[in-house]
Amino acid sequence: MMIHHLSTTFGSLLGRLSLKWLPHDPITAFGAILLAAVPIGAALLITYTKRWRWLYREWLTTQDPKRIGIMYIIVAILMGLRGLADVILIRTQQALSSGSNHGILTASHFQQIISAHGTIMIFFVAMGLMFGIINLIVPLQIGARDVAFPFLNATGFWLFFAGMALINVSLIIGDFSATGWLAYPPLSELKYSPTVGVDYWIWSLEIAGIGSLLAGINFVVTIIKKRVKGMSLMKMPLFCWSVLGSMSLVIFAFPILTVTLTLLALDRTIGTHFFTAGYGGNMMMYVNLIWAWGHPEVYILVLPAFGIYSEVAAVFSRKKLFGYASMVWAIWAIVILSFIVWLHHFFTMGAGSDVNAFFGIMTMIIAVPTGVKLFNWLFTMYKGKLNMKTPLYWLIAFVVVFTIGGMAGVLMAVPPVDFQLHNSLFLVAHFHMMIVSGVLFGYFAGITYWYPKFLGFKLNERLGRYAFWSWLVGFLLAFVPLYILGFMGATRRLDHYSSSLGWQPLFVVAAIGVVFIIAGVIFQILQLIVSIWQRNGELKAGHDPWDGRTLEWSLPTPIPVYNFARLPEVSTRDAYWEAKKTNYIDDRPYEPILIPKNSPLGLVIAAGAFIFGFAVVWHIWWLAVLGLAVSIFGLIYRSMDEHTEYKLSAAEVKQMDQMRFQEIKS
Amino acid sequence: MSSISQNAEVARADRLIERHEKDNTTIFGFWVYLMTDCVLFASLFATFAVLRNNTFGGPSGATLFSLPYVLVETLSLLTSSFTCGLALVSAQARRKTQTIIWFIITFALGLTFLSLELSEFHKFVVMGDSWRRSGFLSAYFTLVGTHGLHISIGLLWMAVMIVFIYKRGINKLTMKRIRMLSMFWHFLDVVWIFIFTIVYLFGALHA
């Protein structure tokens, strides 16, 4: 029976794939063409400017975390624009689709867009920005010349890229999951979602998730093992602490995601019964498993942003961070507590009052360390010499919005209240307030703050402020109505509602909010363009434009490939701040430095993973075997290479370093 | 003159220490990876624990499993762990041929284990008790199968390793990798002991 099943599957060389899966309705077709135009246009441009060799040598094969970080951020920004396009469609649909008007989207298309929005924003925007900034900053702040495992790091990025590519291919051929961003069964089971949509969702996240896991391992080891001599853990910049907390969560949480997605894939592909309604499956087990990953995931994203806020608060207040030790302990309290609150996502499961009470109380307790952090940022700013630049604006907006959103969260931690608000727009408003202010604003602040370190010029301040105000006003307009709608009984993921409910005006206000957010995004793009335009004028920045406190600001800009020509000597927190107070002249001899050679094999391994994922989605088994073979081949080929590093001699380092000093002087 | 050579000595010692630290970093990284694999298996064990009684009218562990058969499987894997340890000891003594021989024996024992497991799977599937039969069997095949997949990866790694040692001998790099491979192999052994206990022993006892 099994053999018969396999042979019919092998029967068609292309599995389930056929031309009928190309998009037919105008909106999807337009989106698909637009999406396909981006890589094709980019390829044409590169060919026209004869930049392929440059691209290959400088970017595609690089092992340098500074470049990998920039690639993460570029991917995240592009995906953010796609996620924003989804937002525009969602808000337009909900503003129009009342009474006899059914809006611009069909129900199933609307559900696909909702699912794509959540998935893309979390996995490819928030995670991308986070890993980007971590790659850029962590090695510099701990005084390291490199990460612990450069090849693993590059492979992690390319797996992230492969997952991103797969989710975008779903727009061009096939469809996407219409089951929400976490694809609860039994809806996501084959019986109720028979097309390839959920499979695309599974394999995109599976591949990107493994990439995140590799990156997590790399950064935990980097922070523990690669700190410069003298920098004990309690002397690390707080951003590094927050990354250590976040990456520890990654290594404990992401394997659970891998398992959960695999089990769902097995259900859909070979007919197991983990989460099916019959045959002894247990669909609530899926919900438990996915949130055992999903809740820590929230803190994975938010902790590094907390770290950025800590850096920004200290630097732009010209004061040392208030309550360093309590900040560190707050991070670890959050890390541990974040693993014992997952059930608050489904109090309505009916686990009983004792279980619900436990998770409700834990959820309230996790607000305590977060509150500690908020007060510490406020006390850092208190009586500081505030340098009112855009990063500080984001921080202050975050403190206000995050507190409001957090209070709503504590409210929902009370199980009886949650029974009223579960899956309502109140919840949607709550988590957007947490993630947009806690994560996105934080990464905006971080990008503005560290931008001059890598590019040599600051971002235009006036446009930054325009962007900030548009964002803040738009964000509040878009989400405060959702709190009210939630109280009025509006549930999430509605593609249509009765006009007698009187919800439409509030949905229209939310849509107007999105217009402001779009204005904010346009200002941000303008800010980038104008800043590049003005880069040699007043925006030109030296190596330390903000009067920074941590080691990254001690380096010349652009930062040499080896980061530190001579490893810094650290004996206190805020090492660079302390060093600036003395007139120390470094006359230690230079030493030879080992630098990892470029390698295309990370890209090859990820390409194999992409082929494998695509093939499994469409049941093209021979191609799946081929994809897997490519990945394994890449891995073995890499393991045979013993000469993965090249050496810069002490004399070369000396020459490069002194040339840079001359540049700084002139 | 002598101070220059002394300096060179010191520099050489420093480089050695740096090398050593680098190896330590890799080994530590591998421990962290094993921890993630531990979480992966923990999730699968949890799944199995939830579904173990959901037989949906199909066979339970008590009717399916033959403990003597699993004992043979277990013994072959445990012995392979022992011979893997011997391979590591030989490698530390820089005995190339001996290391390769012990790895070949380990490989053979691992392959025996894998064949036994697959033929057990085959038997169940032929009887109509495949992963499609019930939630319990889905969890059983997936948990035990994931361990089997790890063993297969370990065997592939070992095959590559044997070629590697044959071609390049035992040096710093191969030594580091032999260490990691043996960690991986022992880890799989530990996981199997949990599978043996929780899946097979408890399953067979629970009539």
HADDOCK unambig.tbl for C-alpha pairs under 7 A between the chains (distance, minus, plus):
assign (segid A and resid 217 and name CA) (segid B and resid 29 and name CA) 6.76 0.50 0.50
assign (segid A and resid 217 and name CA) (segid B and resid 32 and name CA) 6.47 0.50 0.50
assign (segid A and resid 217 and name CA) (segid B and resid 33 and name CA) 6.64 0.50 0.50
assign (segid A and resid 221 and name CA) (segid B and resid 29 and name CA) 5.90 0.50 0.50
assign (segid A and resid 225 and name CA) (segid B and resid 25 and name CA) 6.45 0.50 0.50
assign (segid A and resid 251 and name CA) (segid B and resid 36 and name CA) 5.63 0.50 0.50
assign (segid A and resid 252 and name CA) (segid B and resid 36 and name CA) 6.13 0.50 0.50
assign (segid A and resid 252 and name CA) (segid B and resid 39 and name CA) 6.43 0.50 0.50
assign (segid A and resid 255 and name CA) (segid B and resid 36 and name CA) 6.11 0.50 0.50
assign (segid A and resid 255 and name CA) (segid B and resid 39 and name CA) 6.09 0.50 0.50
assign (segid A and resid 255 and name CA) (segid B and resid 40 and name CA) 4.95 0.50 0.50
assign (segid A and resid 256 and name CA) (segid B and resid 39 and name CA) 6.89 0.50 0.50
assign (segid A and resid 256 and name CA) (segid B and resid 40 and name CA) 5.95 0.50 0.50
assign (segid A and resid 256 and name CA) (segid B and resid 43 and name CA) 6.11 0.50 0.50
assign (segid A and resid 259 and name CA) (segid B and resid 40 and name CA) 6.39 0.50 0.50
assign (segid A and resid 259 and name CA) (segid B and resid 43 and name CA) 6.89 0.50 0.50
assign (segid A and resid 271 and name CA) (segid B and resid 132 and name CA) 5.53 0.50 0.50
assign (segid A and resid 272 and name CA) (segid B and resid 131 and name CA) 5.38 0.50 0.50
assign (segid A and resid 272 and name CA) (segid B and resid 132 and name CA) 4.94 0.50 0.50
assign (segid A and resid 272 and name CA) (segid B and resid 138 and name CA) 5.21 0.50 0.50
assign (segid A and resid 273 and name CA) (segid B and resid 132 and name CA) 6.62 0.50 0.50
assign (segid A and resid 273 and name CA) (segid B and resid 134 and name CA) 6.16 0.50 0.50
assign (segid A and resid 273 and name CA) (segid B and resid 135 and name CA) 4.80 0.50 0.50
assign (segid A and resid 273 and name CA) (segid B and resid 138 and name CA) 5.88 0.50 0.50
assign (segid A and resid 274 and name CA) (segid B and resid 135 and name CA) 5.59 0.50 0.50
assign (segid A and resid 274 and name CA) (segid B and resid 138 and name CA) 6.54 0.50 0.50
assign (segid A and resid 279 and name CA) (segid B and resid 56 and name CA) 5.49 0.50 0.50
assign (segid A and resid 279 and name CA) (segid B and resid 134 and name CA) 5.03 0.50 0.50
assign (segid A and resid 279 and name CA) (segid B and resid 135 and name CA) 6.03 0.50 0.50
assign (segid A and resid 280 and name CA) (segid B and resid 54 and name CA) 4.72 0.50 0.50
assign (segid A and resid 280 and name CA) (segid B and resid 55 and name CA) 6.34 0.50 0.50
assign (segid A and resid 280 and name CA) (segid B and resid 56 and name CA) 5.37 0.50 0.50
assign (segid A and resid 280 and name CA) (segid B and resid 134 and name CA) 5.70 0.50 0.50
assign (segid A and resid 280 and name CA) (segid B and resid 135 and name CA) 4.60 0.50 0.50
assign (segid A and resid 281 and name CA) (segid B and resid 135 and name CA) 4.89 0.50 0.50
